[in-house]
Amino acid sequence: MKKKGLIMASVLSIALLSGCGTKEYHPVSIEENVDKCSVCNMQVADNQHSTEIILKDGKALKFDDIGCLNEWEKKNGTEQVGAEYVRDYNTKEWVPLKEASFIYDKTFKTPMGYGIYSFKDKGAAQTFLNEQGKGKLMNANDLHSHTWERNMDMMHKMKHGHSDSMKMDKKGADS
């Protein structure tokens, strides 16, 4: 009888301890030569636009633009999401999406043309907004009611801007 009581106490202790602990989720590194966006299948650059979802099973989903992260969640829901991360525009530091601040302007260049930049805090976002003289300050809750329209012209420029500037550099160097 004593043995049975000891076993029950052990099982109860384990159940209580496992129920109280919360799992921690951490962002993972971007591997530019390997990682593809989980929505648009484009290469994910290790820059200030990359975002991640860490699922409750530990799998990391990577996105090249916060708009792709939003598309994934609209399609799949958030029940299996353990954590969401964005990158600070200034430092590329990973920041929990719920703690970040955002600036939107349709003219901001992002990989998929959503025009949203992420910042680690409201002060950094406000400073950027003041410097730019344009944009709308948002928090994580505001993203739920955002229209998520893509600026296709900006997306095209973002995609091809690097190769166009390389052509100009080469042309200028040749003359």
C-alpha positions in Angstrom: 0.0 0.0 0.0 2.9 2.3 0.8 4.4 1.6 -2.6 1.2 2.5 -4.4 0.9 5.8 -2.5 4.5 6.7 -3.4 3.8 5.9 -7.1 0.7 8.0 -7.1 2.5 10.9 -5.4 5.3 10.7 -8.0 2.8 10.7 -10.9 0.9 13.6 -9.4 4.1 15.6 -8.9 5.2 15.0 -12.5 1.7 16.0 -13.8 1.7 19.2 -11.8 5.2 20.2 -12.8 4.7 19.5 -16.5 1.4 21.4 -16.4 3.0 24.5 -14.8 6.0 24.8 -17.0 5.7 26.8 -20.2 7.7 25.9 -23.2 10.1 28.5 -24.4 10.5 29.1 -28.1 13.5 30.8 -29.7 14.1 32.1 -33.2 16.6 30.2 -35.4 19.2 31.6 -37.7 18.5 32.3 -41.3 20.5 30.3 -43.8 20.3 32.3 -47.0 21.5 29.6 -49.3 18.9 27.1 -47.9 15.9 28.8 -46.4 12.8 29.4 -48.5 9.7 31.4 -47.5 6.9 29.0 -46.3 4.4 30.9 -48.3 5.9 32.3 -51.5 8.9 29.9 -51.7 11.3 32.8 -52.4 14.7 32.8 -50.7 14.7 34.3 -47.2 17.4 36.9 -46.8 19.1 37.3 -43.5 17.9 40.9 -43.2 15.5 43.2 -41.4 12.5 41.9 -43.3 12.7 38.2 -42.4 10.2 36.8 -39.9 9.6 33.4 -38.3 6.9 31.3 -36.7 8.1 28.6 -34.3 5.4 25.9 -34.1 4.6 24.2 -30.8 6.4 21.1 -32.1 9.6 23.2 -32.5 9.6 23.5 -36.3 10.6 26.9 -37.5 8.7 28.4 -40.5 10.6 31.3 -42.2 9.2 34.1 -44.2 10.8 36.8 -46.4 8.2 39.4 -45.5 5.8 39.9 -42.6 2.9 39.8 -45.1 3.8 36.2 -45.9 3.7 35.4 -42.2 0.2 36.9 -42.1 -0.9 34.9 -45.1 0.3 31.7 -43.5 -1.6 32.4 -40.3 -4.8 33.3 -42.2 -4.6 30.0 -44.1 -3.5 27.8 -41.2 -4.6 29.5 -38.0 -2.6 30.1 -34.9 -3.4 27.1 -32.8 -0.1 25.4 -33.5 2.0 28.6 -33.2 4.3 28.7 -30.2 5.9 32.1 -31.0 6.2 34.7 -33.8 9.3 36.8 -34.4 10.1 39.8 -36.5 13.4 41.6 -37.0 14.1 45.1 -35.8 14.6 47.3 -38.9 17.7 49.0 -37.5 19.6 46.2 -35.8 18.2 43.0 -37.4 17.7 41.7 -33.8 14.9 39.1 -33.3 11.9 40.6 -31.5 8.7 38.8 -30.4 6.0 40.0 -32.8 3.6 40.8 -29.9 6.2 43.2 -28.4 7.2 44.9 -31.6 6.0 48.2 -33.1 5.5 48.6 -36.8 5.5 51.4 -39.4 3.5 51.0 -42.6 3.7 53.0 -45.8 2.8 51.7 -49.2 6.1 53.2 -50.6 8.3 51.3 -48.2 10.3 48.6 -50.0 9.8 45.1 -48.7 10.4 41.8 -50.5 6.7 41.1 -51.2 5.5 44.7 -51.3 3.6 44.8 -48.0 5.5 48.0 -46.9 5.7 47.1 -43.2 8.9 47.7 -41.2 9.3 46.2 -37.7 10.9 47.8 -34.7 11.9 46.5 -31.3 10.0 49.2 -29.5 7.6 52.1 -30.0 10.4 54.7 -29.4 12.5 53.4 -32.3 9.5 53.2 -34.6 8.5 56.8 -33.7 12.0 58.0 -34.4 12.0 56.3 -37.8 8.6 57.8 -38.5 9.7 61.3 -37.6 12.9 60.9 -39.8 10.9 59.7 -42.8 8.1 62.1 -42.4 5.6 59.4 -43.6 4.0 56.2 -42.5 1.6 54.9 -40.0 2.6 53.7 -36.5 1.0 50.3 -35.5 1.3 47.7 -32.8 0.8 43.9 -33.1 -3.0 44.3 -32.5 -3.3 46.8 -35.3 -1.9 44.2 -37.7 -5.1 42.2 -37.3 -7.2 45.0 -38.9 -4.5 46.0 -41.4 -5.6 45.7 -45.1 -2.5 43.8 -46.2 -2.5 45.2 -49.7 0.7 44.7 -51.7 2.4 47.4 -53.7 3.3 45.4 -56.8 5.4 48.3 -58.2 7.5 48.3 -55.0 7.9 44.6 -55.0 9.1 44.7 -58.6 11.6 47.4 -57.8 12.8 45.5 -54.7 13.3 42.3 -56.7 15.0 43.9 -59.7 16.5 47.1 -58.1 19.8 45.3 -57.1 20.5 44.0 -60.6 19.6 47.4 -62.2 22.0 49.3 -59.9 24.7 46.7 -60.7 24.2 47.4 -64.4 24.5 51.1 -63.8 27.6 50.6 -61.7 29.2 48.5 -64.5 28.2 51.0 -67.2 29.6 53.9 -65.1 32.9 52.0 -64.5 33.2 51.1 -68.2 32.8 54.7 -69.5 
